[in-house]
Amino acid sequence: MKKLTQKHICCIPLAVWIVVIPLVVRMKAFANPFLEYPWYSRETAIADFFLFYKSMLVTAMGALMLLLLLWQVSKVKRKETLLHPDTRIFLPILAYLTLAVLSSLFSEHSYFCTHGVPDQFETVWNLIAYVTAAVYCYYVVVYLDCEMPVVRLIYAGAACVGLICVLQFFKIDIYRLIYQGDNITFAFRPGLVYGSFYNINYVGFYTLLFLPLFVLFLLFYKDFRVRAASALLLAAFLISIIGAESSAGIVALAAVAVFAALFFLFRAAGTKKRRLLLAAAAAAAIVCALAAVMPRVSAYIKASDTEKKDIDHIFTRDDHVEIGYRGNVLNISMPVVDASIEFHVSDQTGQEVGATYAYSEQFGDQCFLLTDERFSGIAIRPALLSEETGAYGFTVWIDDKGWTFTDQMTEDGTYYHYSGIGSLTKLTEENVSADFGPLVDKSSLGNGRGFLWNKTIAVLKNFILFGSGADTFVFEFPNGDFVDRYNNGYDNMFVTRPHNLYLQIAVQTGVLSLICFLVFYLWYFVSSLRLYFRQRFDNPLVLTGFAAMLGTAGYMISGLANDSTITVSPLYWAMMGVGIGINHKLRHQS
């Protein structure tokens, strides 16, 4: 009875971690922490709906797990010590966590490392909680036999999430119903599945973790009730991933399904000779499949080429604004002479560029239209920027966008770019961001991810040993390169994440920490593969352990196009701990 009580106590934080945290949504208003940054909104107060309280709860449960773990470890007898060969697998991830903490401790943005940034809220406390949860789940599986209670919690949490997603698929959104009349606007169109995850891509992230469990229990578990529940959840999750329109999730799911099929085929092959023949056939099939799809892949990559914009660069000089346009340079200034506004417009040689004052249908107003063919498509007009002070500037319309500049609202009296959100910033050569050559013209690759990957890879050389700190990617991405963002389709948004788990880790906690993270996972995956190749799939322990391996593999594959997120990552780390714990038990049963 005493052990049963310990098990119940130790399952409390797991119940919150697995069932409650993914469902938590609540409005949180807070002061805008980015007011000093010209690329963010000038609103003094902003709000979060999906992430903040999840982050707080993850931190709290991580602390509780740590306390319970210390309490339980104190009860372990010397002959049952936790320090045995199987626990060496945690060494790389402890090294990863050490580097993450050091990166955050010495970060230039340490406040955000501990408090989080809007649209992310994945703090260093959360990273500590993740690793704590993995070790904790390992412990409760190995020493308290909690693998089946964890499975029941997964089924309970998945049932809640699945119900929410399926209802959204059929245009019944419980969040819209609950918060109607609360002046909350949802960006998702009716029928698009987003669950409780903030981003539709994270629906695929979540479902990939648990789909293998439902499939294996449906196929191999003997209890009809469990098989029926597995079938229902499998159907709900398939509806969810389709309704979320998550292409990355669907690709990762297909990859995991193919891998699982090959795994069982190799097991069934029996003799070494048959396995070699099967391996040869699989390799040939893969080569043929690649040959068949390569033309489409090549066409897709070519179609992702960046559409060339007319703007080469914009620099705000001391006495004029310099605009690079179609390989030419345009210099513009707006001096005030005897209380009247004049425009001086010239090219790179100092030759005056002609203009005519007329109504433009394209820009919908009277403006100065440049008559020089080199600068066709450019118009200039005065802009009153402050009625209170009477400060003026001018707006340069280039194609479909207006760029506003002024030298009347700055202390040094030089020209600044006045953004649409009301901030002033100097545009110089220092604002021009570096590129990663192979991706420089592939901005549309992966639904716009090519631009993010290009800019992120270009800055990795700065983060070999230590990163910028937890949750600080937004400060390392060149959000201040307004021209480059415009040229690549990111004009009206700022970037907080690279849409790649591995690039995110490399920037925030360092390339070395990424290597540690990969060593940890590959150690687990390879050892699991060898272990389950010899197992019989006739008991829940083997089914759950193999499902953990497949689910976390799906997460890692999907991580190529998605980031670590407080909405799903806690579950990945829990599954890693469960998987490692089950592997330990199976080895010692053999």
C-alpha positions in Angstrom: 0.0 0.0 0.0 2.9 2.3 0.7 4.4 1.8 -2.7 1.0 2.4 -4.3 0.6 5.7 -2.5 4.1 6.8 -3.7 3.1 5.9 -7.2 -0.1 8.0 -7.0 1.8 11.0 -5.6 4.5 10.7 -8.3 1.8 10.5 -11.0 0.2 13.9 -10.0 2.8 16.1 -11.8 2.7 13.7 -14.8 -1.1 14.1 -15.0 -0.7 17.9 -15.1 2.3 17.6 -17.6 0.6 15.3 -20.0 -3.1 16.1 -19.8 -3.5 19.6 -18.4 -0.7 21.7 -19.9 -1.5 21.0 -23.6 -5.1 22.3 -22.9 -4.2 25.5 -21.0 -5.3 28.7 -22.8 -6.0 31.9 -21.1 -5.6 35.6 -22.0 -2.6 37.3 -20.4 -2.0 41.1 -20.9 1.4 42.5 -20.3 3.6 45.5 -21.0 5.3 45.5 -24.4 8.9 44.5 -23.7 10.0 45.4 -27.3 9.3 49.1 -27.3 13.0 50.0 -27.8 13.2 47.8 -30.9 12.1 49.5 -34.2 10.9 46.2 -35.8 8.1 45.6 -33.2 4.7 47.2 -32.5 4.6 50.5 -30.7 1.6 49.3 -28.6 2.4 49.7 -25.0 0.4 46.6 -24.0 0.1 43.3 -25.8 -1.5 40.0 -24.9 -0.9 36.3 -25.1 -3.6 33.5 -25.3 -1.9 30.2 -25.8 1.7 30.2 -24.4 2.3 32.2 -21.2 0.4 30.1 -18.7 1.6 26.9 -20.3 5.2 28.2 -19.7 4.4 29.0 -16.1 2.8 25.6 -15.5 5.7 23.8 -17.1 8.2 25.6 -14.8 6.0 24.8 -11.7 5.7 21.1 -12.6 9.4 20.9 -13.3 10.2 22.2 -9.9 7.7 19.8 -8.3 9.2 16.8 -10.3 12.7 17.8 -9.1 11.5 17.8 -5.4 9.8 14.5 -5.8 12.8 13.1 -7.6 15.1 14.1 -4.8 12.6 12.6 -2.3 12.5 9.3 -4.1 16.2 9.1 -4.8 16.8 9.4 -1.0 14.8 6.2 -0.6 16.8 4.2 -3.2 19.0 1.6 -1.5 22.7 1.6 -2.3 22.4 -1.7 -4.2 19.7 -0.1 -6.4 21.6 3.1 -7.0 20.6 5.2 -10.0 24.2 5.4 -11.1 24.4 2.4 -13.3 25.5 2.0 -17.0 22.0 2.7 -18.4 22.0 6.2 -16.9 25.1 7.2 -19.0 22.7 8.1 -21.8 21.7 11.2 -19.8 25.3 12.6 -19.8 25.0 14.3 -23.3 21.7 15.9 -22.4 23.1 17.2 -19.0 25.9 18.7 -21.0 23.3 20.3 -23.3 21.5 21.7 -20.3 24.7 23.1 -18.8 25.5 24.9 -22.0 21.9 26.2 -22.2 22.1 27.6 -18.7 25.5 29.1 -19.3 24.3 30.7 -22.6 21.4 32.2 -20.8 23.5 33.4 -17.8 25.9 35.3 -20.0 23.4 36.4 -22.6 23.0 40.1 -23.5 19.3 39.5 -23.2 19.3 37.5 -19.9 16.0 39.1 -18.8 14.2 37.5 -21.7 16.0 34.2 -21.0 14.2 34.0 -17.7 10.9 35.8 -18.6 10.4 34.7 -22.2 9.5 36.7 -25.3 6.1 37.2 -26.9 5.0 34.5 -29.3 7.4 32.0 -27.6 7.7 32.0 -23.8 10.1 29.1 -23.7 12.5 30.2 -21.0 15.6 28.7 -19.5 13.4 27.5 -16.6 11.4 25.5 -19.2 14.5 23.9 -20.6 15.6 22.9 -17.1 12.1 21.5 -16.5 12.2 19.5 -19.8 15.4 17.6 -18.8 14.0 17.2 -15.3 10.9 15.6 -16.7 12.9 13.2 -18.8 14.9 12.0 -15.8 11.7 11.9 -13.6 9.8 9.8 -16.2 12.7 7.4 -16.4 12.7 7.1 -12.6 9.0 6.5 -12.2 9.0 3.9 -14.9 12.1 2.0 -13.6 11.5 2.2 -9.9 7.7 2.6 -9.6 6.5 0.7 -12.6 4.4 3.7 -13.9 4.5 3.0 -17.6 0.9 1.9 -17.8 -0.4 4.9 -15.7 1.6 7.1 -18.1 -0.1 5.4 -21.0 -3.5 6.0 -19.5 -2.6 9.6 -19.0 -1.6 9.8 -22.7 -4.9 8.4 -23.7 -6.8 10.9 -21.5 -4.9 13.9 -22.8 -5.1 12.7 -26.4 -8.9 12.2 -26.0 -9.3 15.8 -24.9 -7.1 17.3 -27.6 -8.6 15.0 -30.2 -12.1 16.1 -29.4 -11.1 19.8 -29.6 -9.4 19.3 -33.0 -12.2 17.2 -34.5 -14.8 19.7 -33.4 -12.7 22.5 -35.0 -12.5 20.4 -38.2 -16.3 20.5 -38.3 -16.3 24.2 -37.6 -17.3 23.9 -33.9 -14.6 25.8 -32.1 -15.0 25.6 -28.3 -12.6 28.5 -27.8 -14.6 30.8 -30.0 -17.7 29.6 -28.1 -16.1 30.1 -24.6 -14.6 33.5 -25.4 -17.3 35.0 -27.6 -18.1 38.5 -26.5 -14.7 38.9 -24.8 -13.2 41.0 -27.7 -10.9 38.2 -28.7 -10.2 37.8 -32.4 -9.1 34.4 -33.7 -6.8 34.4 -36.8 -7.7 30.9 -37.8 -10.5 30.5 -40.4 -13.4 28.2 -39.4 -12.7 24.6 -40.2 -8.9 25.0 -39.8 -7.6 22.8 -37.0 -5.3 24.5 -34.5 -6.2 22.7 -31.3 -4.9 24.5 -28.3 -1.4 24.9 -29.8 -1.2 28.5 -31.1 0.1 27.3 -34.6 -1.5 24.8 -37.0 2.0 23.2 -37.5 2.1 22.2 -33.9 -1.0 20.0 -34.3 1.1 17.7 -36.5 3.9 18.0 -33.9 1.6 16.7 -31.2 -0.1 14.0 -33.1 3.1 12.5 -34.3 4.2 11.8 -30.8 1.3 9.5 -30.0 0.0 8.1 -33.3 2.4 5.2 -33.2 1.2 4.2 -29.7 -2.4 4.1 -30.9 -1.5 2.1 -34.0 0.5 -0.5 -32.1 -2.1 -0.9 -29.4 -4.8 -1.3 -32.1 -2.8 -4.0 -33.9 -1.3 -5.9 -31.0 -3.1 -5.2 -27.7 -5.4 -8.0 -26.6 -8.0 -6.0 -24.7 -10.9 -5.0 -27.0 -11.7 -1.8 -25.1 -8.1 -0.6 -25.5 -8.2 -1.4 -29.2 -11.5 0.4 -29.6 -10.2 3.5 -27.8 -7.0 3.3 -29.9 -9.0 3.2 -33.2 -11.1 6.2 -32.1 -8.0 8.3 -31.2 -6.2 7.2 -34.3 -9.2 8.4 -36.4 -9.3 11.7 -34.5 -5.6 12.4 -34.9 -5.7 11.7 -38.6 -8.6 14.1 -39.0 -6.6 16.6 -36.9 -3.4 16.4 -38.9 -5.4 16.7 -42.2 -7.5 19.5 -40.9 -4.4 21.4 -39.7 -3.1 21.3 -43.3 0.4 20.6 -41.8 2.5 19.4 -44.7 5.5 18.9 -42.5 3.5 16.7 -40.2 2.1 14.6 -43.0 5.6 14.1 -44.5 7.0 13.2 -41.1 4.1 10.8 -40.5 4.7 9.1 -43.9 8.4 8.8 -43.1 7.7 7.1 -39.7 5.2 4.8 -41.3 7.7 3.7 -44.0 10.4 3.1 -41.4 8.0 1.1 -39.2 7.0 -1.1 -42.1 10.6 -1.8 -43.1 11.4 -2.6 -39.5 8.8 -5.3 -39.2 9.7 -6.6 -42.7 13.3 -7.0 -41.6 12.2 -8.8 -38.4 10.0 -11.1 -40.3 12.7 -11.9 -42.9 14.3 -14.3 -40.5 17.7 -15.4 -41.9 20.6 -13.1 -42.6 20.4 -13.9 -46.3 16.8 -12.9 -46.5 17.5 -9.7 -44.7 20.3 -8.8 -47.1 18.0 -9.5 -50.0 15.3 -7.3 -48.4 17.8 -4.6 -47.7 18.9 -4.6 -51.4 15.3 -4.5 -52.5 14.5 -1.7 -50.1 17.5 0.3 -51.3 16.5 -0.3 -55.0 13.0 0.8 -54.2 14.2 4.0 -52.5 16.5 4.8 -55.5 13.7 4.3 -57.9 11.3 6.4 -55.8 13.9 9.2 -55.6 14.5 9.0 -59.3 10.7 9.3 -59.9 10.3 12.3 -57.6 13.5 14.2 -58.4 12.0 16.0 -61.4 9.2 17.3 -59.2 11.6 18.1 -56.4 13.8 20.0 -58.8 10.8 21.9 -60.2 9.7 22.7 -56.7 13.2 24.0 -55.7 13.4 26.1 -58.9 9.9 27.5 -58.2 11.1 28.6 -54.8 13.5 31.1 -56.4 13.1 34.5 -54.9 11.3 36.9 -57.1 13.6 39.8 -57.7 12.5 43.1 -56.2 13.5 46.5 -57.5 15.0 47.8 -54.3 18.7 47.0 -53.9 19.3 48.9 -50.6 18.2 51.9 -48.6 20.6 53.9 -46.4 19.7 56.9 -44.4 22.7 59.3 -44.7 23.3 62.4 -42.7 21.9 64.8 -45.3 20.0 62.6 -47.6 18.4 59.2 -48.2 20.2 56.8 -50.6 18.1 54.3 -52.4 19.5 51.6 -54.6 17.0 50.8 -57.4 17.4 48.5 -60.4 21.2 48.9 -60.2 21.0 52.7 -60.0 21.3 55.0 -57.0 18.7 57.7 -56.1 19.5 60.4 -53.5 16.6 62.3 -51.9 16.6 65.1 -49.4 13.8 67.4 -48.2 15.2 70.7 -46.9 12.9 73.3 -45.5 13.5 76.7 -47.0 11.6 79.8 -45.7 9.0 77.5 -44.2 8.4 75.8 -47.5 9.3 72.2 -48.4 11.5 71.4 -51.3 12.8 68.1 -52.7 16.3 67.6 -54.0 16.5 64.4 -56.1 19.6 63.3 -57.9 21.4 60.1 -59.1 24.7 58.7 -58.1 26.6 61.2 -60.3 24.8 64.2 -58.6 22.7 64.8 -61.8 19.2 66.1 -61.0 16.4 63.6 -61.6 13.2 65.2 -63.1 9.8 64.9 -61.5 6.3 66.1 -62.2 3.6 66.9 -59.6 0.5 65.1 -60.5 -2.3 62.8 -59.4 -1.2 59.1 -59.4 -3.9 56.4 -59.8 -1.3 53.9 -58.5 -0.8 55.7 -55.2 -4.2 57.4 -55.0 -2.9 60.9 -54.3 -1.1 64.0 -55.6 2.7 63.3 -55.6 5.9 63.9 -57.4 6.3 61.2 -60.1 9.9 60.7 -61.2 10.1 61.1 -65.0 13.5 59.4 -65.4 13.1 56.0 -67.0 15.7 54.5 -64.6 13.4 55.3 -61.7 10.0 54.7 -63.2 7.5 53.4 -60.6 8.8 55.8 -57.9 6.8 58.6 -56.4 7.5 61.0 -53.6 5.2 63.1 -51.4 5.5 65.0 -48.1 4.2 63.4 -45.0 3.1 65.1 -41.8 4.4 62.8 -39.0 3.4 64.7 -35.9 0.5 67.2 -35.7 1.7 68.1 -32.2 5.2 69.2 -33.2 4.5 69.9 -36.9 7.3 67.5 -37.9 7.4 66.6 -41.5 9.1 63.9 -43.5 8.6 62.3 -46.9 7.3 59.0 -48.2 8.9 57.3 -51.2 6.5 55.0 -52.9 8.4 52.1 -54.6 6.1 49.7 -56.4 3.6 48.6 -53.8 5.2 50.0 -50.6 5.7 53.4 -49.1 9.0 54.1 -47.2 8.9 57.2 -44.9 12.0 59.2 -43.8 12.6 62.3 -41.7 15.3 64.4 -40.2 13.0 66.5 -38.1 12.3 64.1 -35.2 15.9 63.1 -34.4 18.3 64.6 -32.0 21.2 64.5 -34.4 19.2 66.1 -37.3 20.1 63.3 -39.7 17.8 61.2 -41.7 16.0 58.2 -40.2 13.5 55.6 -41.5 10.1 56.2 -39.9 8.4 52.8 -39.8 4.7 52.2 -40.2 4.6 51.3 -36.5 5.9 54.7 -35.4 9.6 54.0 -34.7 12.7 55.7 -36.0 15.7 53.7 -37.0 18.9 54.4 -38.9 19.5 52.3 -42.0 23.2 51.8 -42.7 25.5 49.2 -44.1 25.5 47.6 -40.6 21.8 46.7 -41.0 22.5 44.7 -44.1 22.4 41.0 -43.0 24.7 38.2 -44.1 23.5 35.3 -46.3 24.1 31.6 -46.6 25.1 31.2 -50.2 23.1 28.0 -51.2 19.9 29.5 -49.9 20.3 33.1 -50.8 17.8 32.9 -53.7 15.5 30.3 -52.2 13.3 32.3 -49.9 10.1 30.6 -50.8 11.4 27.1 -50.0 9.3 25.3 -47.5 6.5 27.9 -47.5 8.9 30.8 -46.8 11.3 28.9 -44.5 14.1 29.2 -47.0 14.6 32.9 -46.0 14.6 32.0 -42.3 17.1 29.2 -42.7 19.3 31.3 -44.9 19.6 34.1 -42.4 19.9 31.7 -39.4 22.7 29.6 -40.9 24.6 32.8 -41.8 24.9 33.7 -38.1 25.8 30.3 -36.7 29.5 31.1 -36.7 28.8 33.4 -33.8 27.4 30.7 -31.6 29.8 27.7 -31.7 30.4 27.3 -28.0 27.7 29.3 -26.3 24.4 30.5 -27.8 22.5 33.8 -27.4 20.4 32.4 -24.5 17.1 30.7 -24.2 14.2 32.3 -26.1 16.4 35.0 -27.6 16.4 34.0 -31.3 14.4 37.1 -32.1 17.3 39.3 -31.2 19.8 37.4 -33.4 17.6 37.2 -36.5 18.1 40.4 -38.6 14.7 41.8 -38.0 16.3 45.2 -38.4 17.1 44.6 -42.1 13.9 46.1 -43.3 14.8 46.0 -47.0 15.8 42.4 -46.9 12.6 41.4 -45.1 10.5 43.3 -47.7 12.4 41.7 -50.6 11.7 38.2 -49.1 8.0 38.6 -48.2 8.4 39.3 -44.5 7.7 43.0 -44.6 4.7 43.0 -42.2 6.0 40.4 -39.7 8.9 40.0 -37.3 10.7 36.7 -36.8 10.9 35.0 -33.4 11.9 31.4 -34.6 13.7 29.8 -37.5 11.0 27.0 -38.1 13.8 24.5 -37.5 14.4 22.8 -34.2 18.1 22.3 -34.8 18.8 25.8 -36.0 16.9 27.1 -33.0 19.0 25.1 -30.5 22.2 26.1 -32.3 21.5 29.8 -32.1 20.0 29.9 -28.6 22.2 27.5 -26.7 25.1 27.0 -29.1 26.2 24.6 -31.8 28.0 22.5 -29.2 24.7 22.1 -27.3 23.1 21.0 -30.5 25.7 18.3 -30.9 25.0 17.1 -27.3 21.3 17.0 -28.0 21.8 15.0 -31.2 24.2 12.5 -29.5 21.6 12.0 -26.7 18.8 11.3 -29.2 20.9 9.1 -31.5 22.2 7.1 -28.6 18.6 6.5 -27.5 17.3 5.7 -31.0 20.1 3.3 -32.1 20.0 1.4 -28.8 16.2 1.2 -29.0 16.4 -0.1 -32.6 18.8 -2.9 -31.6 16.7 -3.7 -28.5 13.3 -3.9 -30.2 14.6 -5.9 -33.1 14.9 -8.8 -30.7 11.6 -8.3 -28.8 8.3 -10.0 -29.2 5.4 -7.5 -29.6 3.1 -9.3 -27.3 3.1 -7.2 -24.1 2.3 -3.5 -23.3 5.8 -2.7 -22.2 7.3 -3.5 -25.6 4.5 -1.8 -27.4 4.8 1.4 -25.4 8.6 1.5 -25.6 8.6 1.0 -29.4 5.9 3.6 -29.7 8.0 6.0 -27.8 10.9 5.4 -30.2 8.7 6.0 -33.2 6.8 9.0 -31.7 10.0 10.8 -30.8 11.5 10.0 -34.2 8.5 11.6 -35.8 9.0 14.7 -33.6 12.7 14.8 -34.7 11.8 14.6 -38.4 9.1 17.2 -38.0 11.7 19.4 -36.2 13.3 20.0 -39.6 10.5 22.4 -40.3 9.2 23.2 -36.8 10.7 24.6 -33.6 10.7 23.6 -30.0 7.5 25.0 -28.5 6.1 25.1 -25.0 2.9 23.6 -26.4 4.4 20.3 -27.5 8.0 20.0 -26.3 7.1 19.0 -22.7 5.5 15.9 -24.1 8.5 15.0 -26.2 10.8 15.1 -23.2 8.4 13.0 -21.2 8.2 10.4 -23.9 12.0 10.3 -24.0 12.2 9.6 -20.3 9.5 6.9 -20.6 11.2 5.3 -23.6 14.6 5.2 -21.9 13.1 3.8 -18.7 11.2 1.0 -20.6 14.4 0.2 -22.5 16.2 -0.2 -19.1 13.5 -2.6 -17.9 13.5 -4.7 -21.0 17.3 -5.1 -21.0 17.2 -6.3 -17.4 14.3 -8.7 -18.1 16.2 -10.4 -20.9 
